């Protein structure tokens, strides 16, 4: 959670200084939900499809900081070689497909990956997960992906971070049910609700959802209630969020709650937490400095061949193009 927050604070500063091309979307307020999902998964076995506010989950799942800074700063050494939108990075070979901006699409992608493993006979013990927002539950991709997963009883975990606004559209203009978790029953999947500002509650509930999926319980959906503590992106001031929402229970900062929980339960001292912050700030600064020194793509030399292909697109193909 701290790595995600400190890294994104630095990205915000770089964006405002004109050092980042494209948008910057922060997970401020969603770190407890995202990090506990990433922690519950096993890199090399499971699949994790993060969304724009899942830096904490990416880090927990094993993504190194340098992958993030290289992508935002356009380095050719990054996972997307500086050739795609700065949030569209991924490591498919490590179980992390590149993010898709069309919200809800990752539900279909992960369901398809799990179904493919079933066809290959290698699904046992695996879990596929993605974290989406409340707005994505209104998309066709969410419906189709979750419906397929439910029918096939795939080990899919969908975590819905209900941050109360789909960009600027409030919940009462987004869905008519009293709580998004009611949708789980309609699809015939397991449903959980959790306070997304409470780290220990997220660890318990999201961990249980992953366990049930892994043990053959079929798809699980977790709805986490929280508030996005920033605008939709760094270009948005979030002025449409009512003042009362910012000061109610779900407007609290999950990182501050987590720090208090660690101290009260004697998991860590205040001094240790400060030391972690200092250490992470140094790691982030070194990752940024390294990425800033690396070259960006040369448009006159780049062949623009898709990462998933083995040959230039104008070369005759005598074997399957996709690896």
MIVEXZA-999579 format. One record per residue (C-alpha): residue in three letters; x, y negated, z negated. Coordinates in steps of 0.05 Angstrom, whole numbers, padded with zeros to 5 digits, always signed. Each point is the difference from the previous one (the first is absolute). Layout:
REM residues N
ALAXYZ;...
//
This chain:
REM residues 323
UNK+00000+00000+00000;UNK+00056-00048-00018;UNK+00039+00016+00063;UNK-00061-00013+00043;UNK-00016-00066-00034;UNK+00071-00027-00001;UNK+00013+00020+00072;UNK-00065-00032+00024;UNK+00015-00064-00039;UNK+00064-00004+00040;UNK-00037+00014+00066;UNK-00048-00057-00017;UNK+00058-00047-00009;UNK+00032+00022+00065;UNK-00066-00010+00037;UNK-00009-00070-00027;UNK+00072-00016+00019;UNK-00015+00021+00072;UNK+00045+00061-00002;UNK-00055+00051+00015;UNK-00038+00005+00066;UNK-00072+00024-00007;UNK-00043+00005-00062;UNK+00017+00019-00071;UNK-00053+00037-00040;UNK+00011+00011-00074;UNK-00024+00055-00047;UNK-00002-00048-00059;UNK-00050+00030-00049;UNK-00003+00068+00035;UNK+00067+00028-00023;UNK-00028+00046-00054;UNK-00046+00034+00050;UNK+00051+00005+00055;UNK+00059+00021-00042;UNK-00037+00055-00037;UNK-00024+00029+00066;UNK+00071+00000+00028;UNK+00027+00031-00063;UNK-00052+00056+00000;UNK+00022+00022+00070;UNK+00060+00042+00020;UNK+00045-00027+00055;UNK+00018+00055+00049;UNK-00064+00038-00015;UNK-00057-00050-00002;UNK-00023-00054+00048;UNK-00009-00073-00021;UNK-00029-00052+00047;UNK+00008-00068-00034;UNK-00038-00064+00016;UNK+00023-00072-00002;UNK-00003-00006-00076;UNK+00037+00065-00015;UNK+00072-00021-00010;UNK-00002+00029-00071;UNK-00027+00066+00027;UNK+00052+00001+00056;UNK+00055-00010-00051;UNK-00028+00053-00046;UNK-00005+00049+00058;UNK+00074-00011+00015;UNK+00006-00056+00051;UNK+00066-00037-00011;UNK-00002-00075-00007;UNK+00045-00008+00061;UNK-00054+00030+00045;UNK-00046-00056-00021;UNK+00049-00058+00005;UNK+00026+00025+00067;UNK-00070+00003+00029;UNK-00022-00068-00025;UNK+00065-00032+00025;UNK+00000+00036+00067;UNK+00064+00040-00007;UNK+00014+00052+00055;UNK+00021+00047-00056;UNK-00069+00002-00031;UNK-00048+00058+00008;UNK-00036-00035+00057;UNK+00065-00029+00029;UNK-00027-00071-00006;UNK-00051+00012+00055;UNK-00067+00002-00035;UNK-00041-00042-00048;UNK+00035-00007-00067;UNK-00053+00041-00038;UNK-00004+00056+00051;UNK+00059+00039-00024;UNK+00001+00074-00018;UNK+00041+00063-00005;UNK-00044+00054+00031;UNK+00055+00052-00009;UNK-00003-00012-00075;UNK-00076+00003-00003;UNK-00013-00075+00005;UNK-00035-00019+00066;UNK+00008-00071+00024;UNK-00055-00046-00024;UNK-00058-00016+00047;UNK-00031-00069-00005;UNK-00069+00025+00019;UNK-00027+00010-00070;UNK-00028+00069-00016;UNK+00040+00032+00056;UNK+00050+00033-00047;UNK-00056+00044-00029;UNK-00008+00032+00068;UNK+00075+00005+00010;UNK+00013+00036-00066;UNK-00059+00046+00010;UNK+00028+00018+00068;UNK+00069+00013-00028;UNK-00029+00046-00053;UNK-00043+00037+00051;UNK+00061+00009+00045;UNK+00038+00032-00058;UNK-00059+00047-00011;UNK+00004+00021+00073;UNK+00075+00012-00009;UNK-00012+00040-00063;UNK+00040-00047-00044;UNK-00054-00039-00037;UNK+00004+00036-00067;UNK+00024-00044-00057;UNK-00003-00064+00041;UNK-00039-00064-00013;UNK-00012-00058+00047;UNK-00018-00068-00028;UNK-00014-00071+00020;UNK-00019-00063-00036;UNK-00051-00046+00033;UNK-00040-00061-00019;UNK-00074-00008-00012;UNK-00010-00030+00069;UNK+00029+00062+00033;UNK-00057+00042-00028;UNK-00046-00035+00049;UNK+00038+00023+00062;UNK-00016+00057+00046;UNK+00070+00030-00009;UNK-00012+00007-00075;UNK-00066+00036+00013;UNK+00027+00046+00054;UNK+00064+00017-00037;UNK-00032+00013-00068;UNK-00057+00039+00032;UNK+00049+00046+00036;UNK+00041+00009-00063;UNK-00062+00017-00040;UNK-00025+00051+00050;UNK+00068+00033+00006;UNK+00014-00007-00075;UNK+00068-00031+00013;UNK+00045-00021-00058;UNK-00010-00074+00014;UNK+00002-00054-00054;UNK-00029-00068+00019;UNK+00013-00055-00050;UNK-00045-00061+00010;UNK+00029-00063-00030;UNK-00063-00040-00009;UNK+00032-00068-00006;UNK-00069-00033+00006;UNK+00013-00035+00067;UNK+00007+00028+00070;UNK+00044-00058+00021;UNK-00051-00053-00022;UNK-00063+00042+00000;UNK-00024+00016-00071;UNK-00026+00068-00021;UNK-00073-00021+00001;UNK+00006-00015+00074;UNK+00041+00062+00014;UNK-00041+00059-00028;UNK-00068+00010-00032;UNK+00015+00058-00047;UNK+00012-00017-00073;UNK+00070+00030+00001;UNK+00043+00025+00058;UNK+00011+00065-00037;UNK-00072+00018+00017;UNK+00024+00010+00072;UNK+00040+00061-00024;UNK-00063+00038-00017;UNK-00029-00015+00069;UNK+00060+00031+00034;UNK+00002+00059-00047;UNK+00069-00017-00029;UNK+00026-00010-00070;UNK-00010-00070-00027;UNK+00037-00039-00054;UNK-00003-00071-00026;UNK+00058-00034-00035;UNK+00020-00068-00027;UNK+00054-00020+00050;UNK+00032-00048-00049;UNK+00014+00056-00050;UNK+00064+00037+00017;UNK-00010+00058-00048;UNK-00072+00010+00024;UNK+00024+00000+00072;UNK+00054+00052-00016;UNK-00053+00045-00032;UNK-00056-00007+00051;UNK+00041-00003+00065;UNK+00044+00057-00025;UNK-00062+00042-00013;UNK-00027-00014+00069;UNK+00066+00022+00032;UNK+00002+00062-00043;UNK-00071+00021+00020;UNK+00015-00010+00074;UNK+00065+00039-00005;UNK-00035+00058-00035;UNK-00053+00009+00053;UNK-00054-00047-00024;UNK-00008-00034+00067;UNK+00001-00076+00013;UNK+00000-00048-00059;UNK-00018-00074+00000;UNK+00023-00047-00055;UNK-00029-00070-00004;UNK+00043-00048-00039;UNK-00030-00067-00021;UNK+00047-00059-00001;UNK+00010-00070+00029;UNK+00049-00019+00053;UNK+00045-00051-00035;UNK+00019-00037+00064;UNK-00032-00018+00066;UNK-00012+00051+00054;UNK+00070-00018+00024;UNK+00051-00053-00016;UNK-00035-00044+00053;UNK-00064+00001-00042;UNK-00010-00037-00065;UNK-00059+00042-00024;UNK-00041-00061-00015;UNK-00064+00040+00011;UNK+00012+00041-00064;UNK-00044-00029-00056;UNK+00037-00026-00060;UNK-00040+00046-00046;UNK+00026+00061+00037;UNK+00071-00021-00013;UNK-00010-00002-00076;UNK-00043+00062-00010;UNK+00027+00068-00020;UNK+00017+00022+00071;UNK+00037-00065+00013;UNK+00055+00020-00048;UNK+00069+00018+00026;UNK+00011+00075-00001;UNK+00075-00011-00009;UNK-00010-00039-00064;UNK-00049+00054-00024;UNK+00051+00054+00016;UNK+00056-00035-00037;UNK-00044-00005-00061;UNK-00019+00073+00005;UNK+00072+00021+00005;UNK+00019-00040-00062;UNK-00061+00020-00042;UNK+00009+00074+00016;UNK+00075-00004-00013;UNK+00018+00022+00071;UNK+00046-00061+00008;UNK+00021-00062-00037;UNK-00009-00071+00024;UNK+00076-00004+00008;UNK+00001+00061+00044;UNK-00054-00028+00045;UNK+00039-00065+00008;UNK+00062+00041+00018;UNK-00041+00038+00052;UNK-00023-00066+00030;UNK+00071-00027+00004;UNK+00026+00065+00032;UNK-00056+00001+00051;UNK+00009-00073+00018;UNK+00073+00015+00015;UNK-00019+00061+00042;UNK-00050-00042+00040;UNK+00050-00056+00011;UNK+00052+00049+00026;UNK-00051+00033+00047;UNK-00021-00068+00028;UNK+00073-00022+00009;UNK+00017+00064+00037;UNK-00060-00005+00047;UNK+00015-00073+00015;UNK+00069+00018+00024;UNK-00024+00053+00049;UNK-00017-00013+00074;UNK-00070-00006+00027;UNK-00021+00034+00066;UNK+00027-00030+00064;UNK-00060-00005+00047;UNK+00046+00003+00061;UNK+00033+00065-00022;UNK-00056+00036-00038;UNK-00033+00057+00039;UNK-00065-00005-00042;UNK-00010+00075+00003;UNK-00049+00025-00052;UNK+00032+00028-00063;UNK-00038+00066+00009;UNK+00027+00013+00070;UNK+00064+00035+00021;UNK+00008-00030+00069;UNK-00009-00068+00034;UNK-00070-00005+00028;UNK+00024-00005+00072;UNK+00041+00065-00005;UNK-00029+00065+00026;UNK-00021+00044-00058;UNK+00013+00075+00002;UNK-00020+00014-00072;UNK-00051-00028-00050;UNK+00013-00074-00012;UNK-00022-00001-00073;UNK+00047+00026-00052;
//
